[in-house]
Amino acid sequence: MASRIADPNALKALRAKAQSAVDLRSGPKEMQIMVHMGTCGIAAGARDVLALLVAELGKAKIDKVSLRQSGCAGLCDREPMLTLTDKSGQEFRYGKLDKNKVLEIIQGHVLGGNPVVKYLIDA
């Protein structure tokens, strides 16, 4: 039986992809995004929100954002939610998220610095 040796370039690409996902979650950054992943959030689609954030932030090579998970925020009827904290410490909570809303938040708030007011919720 012949042994199979993995393509070194494929391994390097896989390592780079994994490292970019780790980089999103480590160290102090200019902005932090917390995806609320309690049972209610997961049932409402928080995993999809988190996966989309990881993919889009990585694809755009946005390195000023730290991406984290938390438990329930106590606003089950507003899930899936994320809380964005800017460099001044101000928090912005977004709720009832879907793919299009997350993409708009990335463009408007993360990249543009302007909160997307129509998706903000009162905590």
VOFIRO-654825 format. One record per atom (N, C-alpha, C, CB): x, y, z; residue number from 1; residue in one letter; chain; atom name. Coordinates in nm, 3 decimals. Glycine has a CB too. Example, Ala and Ser with C-alpha at 12.3 -4.5 7.8 and 13.67 -1.06 7.14 Angstrom:
<nodes>
NODE       c1       c2       c3    n  res  chain  atom
NODE    1.319   -0.569    0.780    1    a      A     N
NODE    1.230   -0.450    0.780    1    a      A    CA
NODE    1.320   -0.330    0.780    1    a      A     C
NODE    1.131   -0.447    0.905    1    a      A    CB
NODE    1.285   -0.225    0.708    2    s      A     N
NODE    1.367   -0.106    0.714    2    s      A    CA
NODE    1.290    0.003    0.787    2    s      A     C
NODE    1.408   -0.060    0.572    2    s      A    CB
</nodes>
This chain:
<nodes>
NODE       c1       c2       c3    n  res  chain  atom
NODE    0.085   -0.117    0.000    1    m      A     N
NODE    0.000    0.000    0.000    1    m      A    CA
NODE    0.089    0.124    0.000    1    m      A     C
NODE   -0.096    0.000    0.122    1    m      A    CB
NODE    0.071    0.209   -0.096    2    a      A     N
NODE    0.152    0.330   -0.107    2    a      A    CA
NODE    0.101    0.435   -0.009    2    a      A     C
NODE    0.150    0.386   -0.252    2    a      A    CB
NODE    0.193    0.504    0.054    3    s      A     N
NODE    0.151    0.610    0.145    3    s      A    CA
NODE    0.128    0.738    0.065    3    s      A     C
NODE    0.258    0.634    0.257    3    s      A    CB
NODE    0.038    0.817    0.113    4    r      A     N
NODE    0.005    0.942    0.046    4    r      A    CA
NODE    0.064    1.056    0.126    4    r      A     C
NODE   -0.150    0.959    0.030    4    r      A    CB
NODE    0.138    1.138    0.060    5    i      A     N
NODE    0.195    1.256    0.124    5    i      A    CA
NODE    0.113    1.375    0.079    5    i      A     C
NODE    0.347    1.273    0.087    5    i      A    CB
NODE    0.069    1.452    0.176    6    a      A     N
NODE   -0.014    1.569    0.145    6    a      A    CA
NODE    0.067    1.674    0.071    6    a      A     C
NODE   -0.073    1.628    0.273    6    a      A    CB
NODE    0.000    1.745   -0.016    7    d      A     N
NODE    0.061    1.855   -0.089    7    d      A    CA
NODE    0.100    1.964    0.011    7    d      A     C
NODE   -0.037    1.910   -0.198    7    d      A    CB
NODE    0.228    2.001    0.018    8    p      A     N
NODE    0.272    2.103    0.114    8    p      A    CA
NODE    0.203    2.238    0.093    8    p      A     C
NODE    0.422    2.122    0.103    8    p      A    CB
NODE    0.171    2.273   -0.030    9    n      A     N
NODE    0.103    2.400   -0.055    9    n      A    CA
NODE   -0.040    2.398   -0.003    9    n      A     C
NODE    0.102    2.432   -0.204    9    n      A    CB
NODE   -0.106    2.284   -0.016   10    a      A     N
NODE   -0.242    2.271    0.037   10    a      A    CA
NODE   -0.240    2.280    0.189   10    a      A     C
NODE   -0.305    2.138   -0.008   10    a      A    CB
NODE   -0.140    2.220    0.251   11    l      A     N
NODE   -0.128    2.228    0.397   11    l      A    CA
NODE   -0.102    2.372    0.442   11    l      A     C
NODE   -0.015    2.136    0.447   11    l      A    CB
NODE   -0.018    2.444    0.369   12    k      A     N
NODE    0.010    2.584    0.402   12    k      A    CA
NODE   -0.117    2.669    0.390   12    k      A     C
NODE    0.121    2.641    0.312   12    k      A    CB
NODE   -0.195    2.644    0.286   13    a      A     N
NODE   -0.319    2.719    0.266   13    a      A    CA
NODE   -0.419    2.690    0.378   13    a      A     C
NODE   -0.381    2.685    0.131   13    a      A    CB
NODE   -0.429    2.564    0.417   14    l      A     N
NODE   -0.518    2.525    0.526   14    l      A    CA
NODE   -0.473    2.589    0.657   14    l      A     C
NODE   -0.522    2.372    0.540   14    l      A    CB
NODE   -0.344    2.590    0.680   15    r      A     N
NODE   -0.289    2.652    0.802   15    r      A    CA
NODE   -0.318    2.801    0.803   15    r      A     C
NODE   -0.136    2.627    0.812   15    r      A    CB
NODE   -0.300    2.869    0.692   16    a      A     N
NODE   -0.325    3.013    0.683   16    a      A    CA
NODE   -0.472    3.044    0.710   16    a      A     C
NODE   -0.284    3.067    0.545   16    a      A    CB
NODE   -0.561    2.961    0.656   17    k      A     N
NODE   -0.705    2.982    0.677   17    k      A    CA
NODE   -0.739    2.963    0.825   17    k      A     C
NODE   -0.788    2.884    0.590   17    k      A    CB
NODE   -0.685    2.860    0.886   18    a      A     N
NODE   -0.712    2.835    1.029   18    a      A    CA
NODE   -0.654    2.947    1.114   18    a      A     C
NODE   -0.652    2.700    1.073   18    a      A    CB
NODE   -0.535    2.996    1.078   19    q      A     N
NODE   -0.471    3.103    1.155   19    q      A    CA
NODE   -0.551    3.232    1.147   19    q      A     C
NODE   -0.329    3.127    1.105   19    q      A    CB
NODE   -0.609    3.261    1.031   20    s      A     N
NODE   -0.688    3.384    1.019   20    s      A    CA
NODE   -0.812    3.377    1.107   20    s      A     C
NODE   -0.728    3.407    0.872   20    s      A    CB
NODE   -0.871    3.258    1.121   21    a      A     N
NODE   -0.986    3.242    1.210   21    a      A    CA
NODE   -0.944    3.260    1.355   21    a      A     C
NODE   -1.052    3.104    1.191   21    a      A    CB
NODE   -0.828    3.209    1.392   22    v      A     N
NODE   -0.777    3.225    1.528   22    v      A    CA
NODE   -0.746    3.372    1.555   22    v      A     C
NODE   -0.650    3.139    1.551   22    v      A    CB
NODE   -0.687    3.441    1.459   23    d      A     N
NODE   -0.651    3.581    1.476   23    d      A    CA
NODE   -0.774    3.667    1.503   23    d      A     C
NODE   -0.579    3.632    1.353   23    d      A    CB
NODE   -0.889    3.630    1.446   24    l      A     N
NODE   -1.011    3.705    1.470   24    l      A    CA
NODE   -1.054    3.697    1.616   24    l      A     C
NODE   -1.122    3.654    1.380   24    l      A    CB
NODE   -1.010    3.592    1.683   25    r      A     N
NODE   -1.056    3.569    1.820   25    r      A    CA
NODE   -0.954    3.606    1.927   25    r      A     C
NODE   -1.093    3.426    1.836   25    r      A    CB
NODE   -0.838    3.653    1.889   26    s      A     N
NODE   -0.735    3.674    1.989   26    s      A    CA
NODE   -0.690    3.819    1.998   26    s      A     C
NODE   -0.617    3.586    1.959   26    s      A    CB
NODE   -0.644    3.853    2.116   27    g      A     N
NODE   -0.580    3.981    2.138   27    g      A    CA
NODE   -0.674    4.100    2.138   27    g      A     C
NODE   -0.478    4.002    2.035   27    g      A    CB
NODE   -0.631    4.206    2.203   28    p      A     N
NODE   -0.711    4.329    2.205   28    p      A    CA
NODE   -0.709    4.395    2.067   28    p      A     C
NODE   -0.658    4.428    2.312   28    p      A    CB
NODE   -0.824    4.436    2.023   29    k      A     N
NODE   -0.837    4.498    1.892   29    k      A    CA
NODE   -0.914    4.628    1.906   29    k      A     C
NODE   -0.907    4.402    1.791   29    k      A    CB
NODE   -0.923    4.701    1.798   30    e      A     N
NODE   -0.993    4.829    1.795   30    e      A    CA
NODE   -1.143    4.812    1.818   30    e      A     C
NODE   -0.968    4.899    1.661   30    e      A    CB
NODE   -1.196    4.699    1.778   31    m      A     N
NODE   -1.339    4.673    1.787   31    m      A    CA
NODE   -1.360    4.527    1.828   31    m      A     C
NODE   -1.410    4.704    1.652   31    m      A    CB
NODE   -1.462    4.503    1.908   32    q      A     N
NODE   -1.495    4.366    1.947   32    q      A    CA
NODE   -1.639    4.336    1.908   32    q      A     C
NODE   -1.474    4.345    2.100   32    q      A    CB
NODE   -1.660    4.219    1.851   33    i      A     N
NODE   -1.795    4.173    1.819   33    i      A    CA
NODE   -1.821    4.047    1.899   33    i      A     C
NODE   -1.814    4.148    1.665   33    i      A    CB
NODE   -1.927    4.049    1.977   34    m      A     N
NODE   -1.968    3.936    2.059   34    m      A    CA
NODE   -2.098    3.881    2.002   34    m      A     C
NODE   -1.985    3.978    2.209   34    m      A    CB
NODE   -2.095    3.754    1.960   35    v      A     N
NODE   -2.217    3.689    1.911   35    v      A    CA
NODE   -2.277    3.612    2.028   35    v      A     C
NODE   -2.188    3.594    1.789   35    v      A    CB
NODE   -2.403    3.638    2.057   36    h      A     N
NODE   -2.470    3.575    2.171   36    h      A    CA
NODE   -2.514    3.435    2.130   36    h      A     C
NODE   -2.592    3.661    2.219   36    h      A    CB
NODE   -2.456    3.335    2.198   37    m      A     N
NODE   -2.473    3.195    2.158   37    m      A    CA
NODE   -2.540    3.111    2.266   37    m      A     C
NODE   -2.339    3.135    2.123   37    m      A    CB
NODE   -2.637    3.170    2.336   38    g      A     N
NODE   -2.716    3.088    2.428   38    g      A    CA
NODE   -2.805    2.995    2.346   38    g      A     C
NODE   -2.801    3.177    2.522   38    g      A    CB
NODE   -2.876    2.908    2.414   39    t      A     N
NODE   -2.963    2.813    2.346   39    t      A    CA
NODE   -3.062    2.884    2.254   39    t      A     C
NODE   -3.038    2.728    2.447   39    t      A    CB
NODE   -3.119    2.993    2.302   40    c      A     N
NODE   -3.216    3.067    2.221   40    c      A    CA
NODE   -3.149    3.128    2.098   40    c      A     C
NODE   -3.284    3.177    2.305   40    c      A    CB
NODE   -3.028    3.179    2.115   41    g      A     N
NODE   -2.955    3.237    2.003   41    g      A    CA
NODE   -2.919    3.133    1.898   41    g      A     C
NODE   -2.830    3.304    2.052   41    g      A    CB
NODE   -2.873    3.018    1.944   42    i      A     N
NODE   -2.837    2.910    1.852   42    i      A    CA
NODE   -2.961    2.865    1.775   42    i      A     C
NODE   -2.774    2.791    1.929   42    i      A    CB
NODE   -3.072    2.849    1.846   43    a      A     N
NODE   -3.197    2.807    1.780   43    a      A    CA
NODE   -3.243    2.909    1.676   43    a      A     C
NODE   -3.307    2.785    1.885   43    a      A    CB
NODE   -3.212    3.036    1.700   44    a      A     N
NODE   -3.257    3.142    1.609   44    a      A    CA
NODE   -3.161    3.166    1.493   44    a      A     C
NODE   -3.274    3.271    1.686   44    a      A    CB
NODE   -3.040    3.104    1.499   45    g      A     N
NODE   -2.947    3.119    1.387   45    g      A    CA
NODE   -2.814    3.184    1.419   45    g      A     C
NODE   -3.012    3.197    1.282   45    g      A    CB
NODE   -2.777    3.191    1.547   46    a      A     N
NODE   -2.651    3.256    1.585   46    a      A    CA
NODE   -2.528    3.187    1.525   46    a      A     C
NODE   -2.638    3.260    1.736   46    a      A    CB
NODE   -2.535    3.056    1.506   47    r      A     N
NODE   -2.420    2.986    1.444   47    r      A    CA
NODE   -2.396    3.039    1.303   47    r      A     C
NODE   -2.443    2.833    1.441   47    r      A    CB
NODE   -2.503    3.061    1.230   48    d      A     N
NODE   -2.491    3.114    1.094   48    d      A    CA
NODE   -2.434    3.256    1.095   48    d      A     C
NODE   -2.627    3.112    1.023   48    d      A    CB
NODE   -2.476    3.336    1.193   49    v      A     N
NODE   -2.424    3.472    1.208   49    v      A    CA
NODE   -2.274    3.467    1.235   49    v      A     C
NODE   -2.498    3.548    1.321   49    v      A    CB
NODE   -2.234    3.382    1.328   50    l      A     N
NODE   -2.092    3.370    1.363   50    l      A    CA
NODE   -2.010    3.322    1.243   50    l      A     C
NODE   -2.073    3.274    1.482   50    l      A    CB
NODE   -2.059    3.221    1.174   51    a      A     N
NODE   -1.987    3.168    1.057   51    a      A    CA
NODE   -1.973    3.274    0.949   51    a      A     C
NODE   -2.060    3.044    1.001   51    a      A    CB
NODE   -2.079    3.352    0.926   52    l      A     N
NODE   -2.074    3.458    0.826   52    l      A    CA
NODE   -1.973    3.565    0.865   52    l      A     C
NODE   -2.213    3.519    0.808   52    l      A    CB
NODE   -1.972    3.603    0.992   53    l      A     N
NODE   -1.874    3.702    1.039   53    l      A    CA
NODE   -1.732    3.653    1.020   53    l      A     C
NODE   -1.899    3.735    1.187   53    l      A    CB
NODE   -1.705    3.529    1.058   54    v      A     N
NODE   -1.571    3.472    1.042   54    v      A    CA
NODE   -1.531    3.476    0.894   54    v      A     C
NODE   -1.565    3.327    1.096   54    v      A    CB
NODE   -1.622    3.433    0.808   55    a      A     N
NODE   -1.591    3.427    0.664   55    a      A    CA
NODE   -1.569    3.566    0.606   55    a      A     C
NODE   -1.704    3.357    0.589   55    a      A    CB
NODE   -1.658    3.658    0.634   56    e      A     N
NODE   -1.651    3.791    0.573   56    e      A    CA
NODE   -1.535    3.874    0.628   56    e      A     C
NODE   -1.781    3.865    0.596   56    e      A    CB
NODE   -1.513    3.868    0.759   57    l      A     N
NODE   -1.400    3.943    0.817   57    l      A    CA
NODE   -1.268    3.887    0.768   57    l      A     C
NODE   -1.406    3.938    0.972   57    l      A    CB
NODE   -1.261    3.755    0.755   58    g      A     N
NODE   -1.140    3.692    0.703   58    g      A    CA
NODE   -1.117    3.723    0.557   58    g      A     C
NODE   -1.146    3.542    0.723   58    g      A    CB
NODE   -1.224    3.717    0.479   59    k      A     N
NODE   -1.214    3.743    0.335   59    k      A    CA
NODE   -1.170    3.887    0.308   59    k      A     C
NODE   -1.349    3.715    0.266   59    k      A    CB
NODE   -1.221    3.980    0.388   60    a      A     N
NODE   -1.188    4.121    0.371   60    a      A    CA
NODE   -1.057    4.158    0.442   60    a      A     C
NODE   -1.301    4.208    0.424   60    a      A    CB
NODE   -0.996    4.059    0.509   61    k      A     N
NODE   -0.870    4.081    0.583   61    k      A    CA
NODE   -0.882    4.196    0.683   61    k      A     C
NODE   -0.756    4.109    0.484   61    k      A    CB
NODE   -0.995    4.196    0.753   62    i      A     N
NODE   -1.020    4.298    0.855   62    i      A    CA
NODE   -0.954    4.248    0.983   62    i      A     C
NODE   -1.174    4.324    0.876   62    i      A    CB
NODE   -0.848    4.317    1.025   63    d      A     N
NODE   -0.775    4.271    1.142   63    d      A    CA
NODE   -0.796    4.359    1.265   63    d      A     C
NODE   -0.629    4.265    1.110   63    d      A    CB
NODE   -0.883    4.457    1.256   64    k      A     N
NODE   -0.908    4.545    1.370   64    k      A    CA
NODE   -1.018    4.492    1.462   64    k      A     C
NODE   -0.944    4.684    1.322   64    k      A    CB
NODE   -1.074    4.375    1.429   65    v      A     N
NODE   -1.190    4.321    1.501   65    v      A    CA
NODE   -1.154    4.192    1.573   65    v      A     C
NODE   -1.305    4.297    1.406   65    v      A    CB
NODE   -1.194    4.185    1.698   66    s      A     N
NODE   -1.186    4.063    1.776   66    s      A    CA
NODE   -1.328    4.004    1.780   66    s      A     C
NODE   -1.130    4.090    1.922   66    s      A    CB
NODE   -1.340    3.878    1.744   67    l      A     N
NODE   -1.469    3.812    1.736   67    l      A    CA
NODE   -1.480    3.709    1.847   67    l      A     C
NODE   -1.489    3.746    1.598   67    l      A    CB
NODE   -1.586    3.718    1.928   68    r      A     N
NODE   -1.603    3.629    2.042   68    r      A    CA
NODE   -1.747    3.578    2.049   68    r      A     C
NODE   -1.566    3.701    2.171   68    r      A    CB
NODE   -1.766    3.480    2.139   69    q      A     N
NODE   -1.899    3.424    2.165   69    q      A    CA
NODE   -1.933    3.446    2.310   69    q      A     C
NODE   -1.905    3.273    2.129   69    q      A    CB
NODE   -2.061    3.457    2.340   70    s      A     N
NODE   -2.106    3.464    2.479   70    s      A    CA
NODE   -2.231    3.380    2.492   70    s      A     C
NODE   -2.132    3.611    2.523   70    s      A    CB
NODE   -2.281    3.373    2.612   71    g      A     N
NODE   -2.405    3.302    2.637   71    g      A    CA
NODE   -2.524    3.393    2.611   71    g      A     C
NODE   -2.409    3.247    2.780   71    g      A    CB
NODE   -2.634    3.357    2.667   72    c      A     N
NODE   -2.759    3.429    2.650   72    c      A    CA
NODE   -2.748    3.571    2.707   72    c      A     C
NODE   -2.875    3.353    2.717   72    c      A    CB
NODE   -2.805    3.667    2.635   73    a      A     N
NODE   -2.806    3.806    2.681   73    a      A    CA
NODE   -2.941    3.841    2.745   73    a      A     C
NODE   -2.777    3.901    2.563   73    a      A    CB
NODE   -3.033    3.745    2.750   74    g      A     N
NODE   -3.161    3.766    2.815   74    g      A    CA
NODE   -3.267    3.831    2.729   74    g      A     C
NODE   -3.141    3.849    2.935   74    g      A    CB
NODE   -3.241    3.843    2.602   75    l      A     N
NODE   -3.338    3.904    2.510   75    l      A    CA
NODE   -3.374    3.803    2.401   75    l      A     C
NODE   -3.282    4.036    2.448   75    l      A    CB
NODE   -3.429    3.691    2.444   76    c      A     N
NODE   -3.452    3.576    2.355   76    c      A    CA
NODE   -3.535    3.610    2.232   76    c      A     C
NODE   -3.519    3.467    2.430   76    c      A    CB
NODE   -3.629    3.701    2.246   77    d      A     N
NODE   -3.715    3.736    2.133   77    d      A    CA
NODE   -3.644    3.822    2.028   77    d      A     C
NODE   -3.838    3.810    2.182   77    d      A    CB
NODE   -3.520    3.863    2.057   78    r      A     N
NODE   -3.444    3.947    1.963   78    r      A    CA
NODE   -3.327    3.872    1.899   78    r      A     C
NODE   -3.392    4.070    2.035   78    r      A    CB
NODE   -3.318    3.743    1.925   79    e      A     N
NODE   -3.210    3.661    1.869   79    e      A    CA
NODE   -3.232    3.635    1.722   79    e      A     C
NODE   -3.198    3.529    1.945   79    e      A    CB
NODE   -3.127    3.609    1.648   80    p      A     N
NODE   -2.986    3.613    1.687   80    p      A    CA
NODE   -2.937    3.758    1.700   80    p      A     C
NODE   -2.900    3.537    1.584   80    p      A    CB
NODE   -2.844    3.776    1.796   81    m      A     N
NODE   -2.794    3.909    1.829   81    m      A    CA
NODE   -2.642    3.910    1.830   81    m      A     C
NODE   -2.849    3.955    1.964   81    m      A    CB
NODE   -2.590    4.032    1.815   82    l      A     N
NODE   -2.448    4.054    1.838   82    l      A    CA
NODE   -2.434    4.188    1.907   82    l      A     C
NODE   -2.367    4.050    1.706   82    l      A    CB
NODE   -2.327    4.199    1.985   83    t      A     N
NODE   -2.293    4.326    2.048   83    t      A    CA
NODE   -2.158    4.368    1.994   83    t      A     C
NODE   -2.290    4.314    2.204   83    t      A    CB
NODE   -2.154    4.488    1.938   84    l      A     N
NODE   -2.031    4.545    1.885   84    l      A    CA
NODE   -1.984    4.652    1.983   84    l      A     C
NODE   -2.052    4.604    1.741   84    l      A    CB
NODE   -1.859    4.640    2.027   85    t      A     N
NODE   -1.800    4.739    2.116   85    t      A    CA
NODE   -1.689    4.809    2.040   85    t      A     C
NODE   -1.746    4.673    2.247   85    t      A    CB
NODE   -1.699    4.942    2.031   86    d      A     N
NODE   -1.597    5.016    1.956   86    d      A    CA
NODE   -1.478    5.050    2.045   86    d      A     C
NODE   -1.656    5.144    1.896   86    d      A    CB
NODE   -1.379    5.117    1.988   87    k      A     N
NODE   -1.255    5.144    2.062   87    k      A    CA
NODE   -1.275    5.238    2.179   87    k      A     C
NODE   -1.151    5.202    1.969   87    k      A    CB
NODE   -1.384    5.315    2.181   88    s      A     N
NODE   -1.411    5.403    2.296   88    s      A    CA
NODE   -1.485    5.329    2.407   88    s      A     C
NODE   -1.493    5.524    2.251   88    s      A    CB
NODE   -1.525    5.203    2.380   89    g      A     N
NODE   -1.597    5.125    2.479   89    g      A    CA
NODE   -1.748    5.132    2.466   89    g      A     C
NODE   -1.558    5.168    2.615   89    g      A    CB
NODE   -1.797    5.207    2.368   90    q      A     N
NODE   -1.941    5.218    2.347   90    q      A    CA
NODE   -1.993    5.088    2.286   90    q      A     C
NODE   -1.975    5.338    2.256   90    q      A    CB
NODE   -2.105    5.039    2.341   91    e      A     N
NODE   -2.165    4.914    2.293   91    e      A    CA
NODE   -2.286    4.942    2.204   91    e      A     C
NODE   -2.207    4.827    2.411   91    e      A    CB
NODE   -2.297    4.860    2.100   92    f      A     N
NODE   -2.408    4.866    2.007   92    f      A    CA
NODE   -2.463    4.724    1.996   92    f      A     C
NODE   -2.365    4.924    1.866   92    f      A    CB
NODE   -2.589    4.705    2.031   93    r      A     N
NODE   -2.648    4.572    2.025   93    r      A    CA
NODE   -2.743    4.564    1.906   93    r      A     C
NODE   -2.723    4.538    2.156   93    r      A    CB
NODE   -2.715    4.467    1.820   94    y      A     N
NODE   -2.796    4.444    1.700   94    y      A    CA
NODE   -2.875    4.316    1.718   94    y      A     C
NODE   -2.706    4.437    1.573   94    y      A    CB
NODE   -3.001    4.316    1.674   95    g      A     N
NODE   -3.084    4.198    1.692   95    g      A    CA
NODE   -3.165    4.160    1.570   95    g      A     C
NODE   -3.176    4.219    1.805   95    g      A    CB
NODE   -3.224    4.041    1.583   96    k      A     N
NODE   -3.305    3.980    1.476   96    k      A    CA
NODE   -3.225    3.978    1.346   96    k      A     C
NODE   -3.438    4.057    1.456   96    k      A    CB
NODE   -3.103    3.928    1.356   97    l      A     N
NODE   -3.009    3.932    1.244   97    l      A    CA
NODE   -3.034    3.823    1.142   97    l      A     C
NODE   -2.868    3.921    1.296   97    l      A    CB
NODE   -2.998    3.854    1.019   98    d      A     N
NODE   -2.994    3.757    0.910   98    d      A    CA
NODE   -2.871    3.791    0.826   98    d      A     C
NODE   -3.128    3.760    0.823   98    d      A    CB
NODE   -2.849    3.717    0.721   99    k      A     N
NODE   -2.730    3.735    0.639   99    k      A    CA
NODE   -2.717    3.878    0.587   99    k      A     C
NODE   -2.732    3.637    0.523   99    k      A    CB
NODE   -2.823    3.931    0.530  100    n      A     N
NODE   -2.816    4.065    0.473  100    n      A    CA
NODE   -2.789    4.173    0.578  100    n      A     C
NODE   -2.944    4.096    0.401  100    n      A    CB
NODE   -2.849    4.159    0.695  101    k      A     N
NODE   -2.826    4.256    0.801  101    k      A    CA
NODE   -2.681    4.251    0.849  101    k      A     C
NODE   -2.922    4.230    0.919  101    k      A    CB
NODE   -2.627    4.131    0.863  102    v      A     N
NODE   -2.487    4.117    0.907  102    v      A    CA
NODE   -2.394    4.180    0.804  102    v      A     C
NODE   -2.451    3.967    0.929  102    v      A    CB
NODE   -2.418    4.155    0.677  103    l      A     N
NODE   -2.334    4.215    0.572  103    l      A    CA
NODE   -2.343    4.367    0.576  103    l      A     C
NODE   -2.376    4.162    0.434  103    l      A    CB
NODE   -2.462    4.420    0.600  104    e      A     N
NODE   -2.479    4.565    0.609  104    e      A    CA
NODE   -2.408    4.623    0.731  104    e      A     C
NODE   -2.628    4.599    0.614  104    e      A    CB
NODE   -2.411    4.550    0.843  105    i      A     N
NODE   -2.340    4.594    0.964  105    i      A    CA
NODE   -2.190    4.595    0.941  105    i      A     C
NODE   -2.375    4.503    1.084  105    i      A    CB
NODE   -2.138    4.493    0.871  106    i      A     N
NODE   -1.995    4.490    0.840  106    i      A    CA
NODE   -1.958    4.611    0.756  106    i      A     C
NODE   -1.957    4.358    0.767  106    i      A    CB
NODE   -2.034    4.636    0.651  107    q      A     N
NODE   -2.003    4.748    0.562  107    q      A    CA
NODE   -2.020    4.883    0.632  107    q      A     C
NODE   -2.093    4.742    0.438  107    q      A    CB
NODE   -2.135    4.902    0.697  108    g      A     N
NODE   -2.165    5.032    0.756  108    g      A    CA
NODE   -2.092    5.063    0.884  108    g      A     C
NODE   -2.309    5.041    0.781  108    g      A    CB
NODE   -2.092    4.967    0.977  109    h      A     N
NODE   -2.038    4.995    1.110  109    h      A    CA
NODE   -1.892    4.954    1.122  109    h      A     C
NODE   -2.119    4.924    1.216  109    h      A    CB
NODE   -1.862    4.830    1.086  110    v      A     N
NODE   -1.723    4.781    1.102  110    v      A    CA
NODE   -1.629    4.857    1.009  110    v      A     C
NODE   -1.716    4.629    1.073  110    v      A    CB
NODE   -1.663    4.865    0.882  111    l      A     N
NODE   -1.576    4.931    0.785  111    l      A    CA
NODE   -1.598    5.082    0.778  111    l      A     C
NODE   -1.597    4.871    0.648  111    l      A    CB
NODE   -1.724    5.125    0.788  112    g      A     N
NODE   -1.755    5.267    0.772  112    g      A    CA
NODE   -1.758    5.348    0.900  112    g      A     C
NODE   -1.884    5.280    0.706  112    g      A    CB
NODE   -1.766    5.280    1.015  113    g      A     N
NODE   -1.769    5.352    1.141  113    g      A    CA
NODE   -1.903    5.413    1.177  113    g      A     C
NODE   -1.669    5.459    1.138  113    g      A    CB
NODE   -2.007    5.379    1.101  114    n      A     N
NODE   -2.140    5.434    1.126  114    n      A    CA
NODE   -2.236    5.324    1.170  114    n      A     C
NODE   -2.194    5.504    1.000  114    n      A    CB
NODE   -2.288    5.333    1.292  115    p      A     N
NODE   -2.384    5.232    1.337  115    p      A    CA
NODE   -2.502    5.222    1.240  115    p      A     C
NODE   -2.434    5.265    1.480  115    p      A    CB
NODE   -2.551    5.100    1.221  116    v      A     N
NODE   -2.667    5.078    1.136  116    v      A    CA
NODE   -2.789    5.085    1.227  116    v      A     C
NODE   -2.659    4.938    1.059  116    v      A    CB
NODE   -2.838    5.206    1.244  117    v      A     N
NODE   -2.940    5.238    1.345  117    v      A    CA
NODE   -3.065    5.152    1.333  117    v      A     C
NODE   -2.977    5.383    1.333  117    v      A    CB
NODE   -3.106    5.120    1.212  118    k      A     N
NODE   -3.233    5.048    1.195  118    k      A    CA
NODE   -3.228    4.905    1.252  118    k      A     C
NODE   -3.270    5.042    1.046  118    k      A    CB
NODE   -3.110    4.851    1.281  119    y      A     N
NODE   -3.099    4.718    1.338  119    y      A    CA
NODE   -3.060    4.718    1.486  119    y      A     C
NODE   -2.999    4.638    1.260  119    y      A    CB
NODE   -3.037    4.835    1.542  120    l      A     N
NODE   -3.002    4.845    1.684  120    l      A    CA
NODE   -3.124    4.815    1.771  120    l      A     C
NODE   -2.946    4.984    1.717  120    l      A    CB
NODE   -3.098    4.751    1.885  121    i      A     N
NODE   -3.206    4.723    1.979  121    i      A    CA
NODE   -3.171    4.783    2.114  121    i      A     C
NODE   -3.233    4.570    1.992  121    i      A    CB
NODE   -3.271    4.813    2.192  122    d      A     N
NODE   -3.250    4.863    2.328  122    d      A    CA
NODE   -3.229    4.744    2.419  122    d      A     C
NODE   -3.370    4.951    2.377  122    d      A    CB
NODE   -3.129    4.751    2.504  123    a      A     N
NODE   -3.101    4.640    2.596  123    a      A    CA
NODE   -3.165    4.665    2.731  123    a      A     C
NODE   -2.950    4.619    2.613  123    a      A    CB
</nodes>
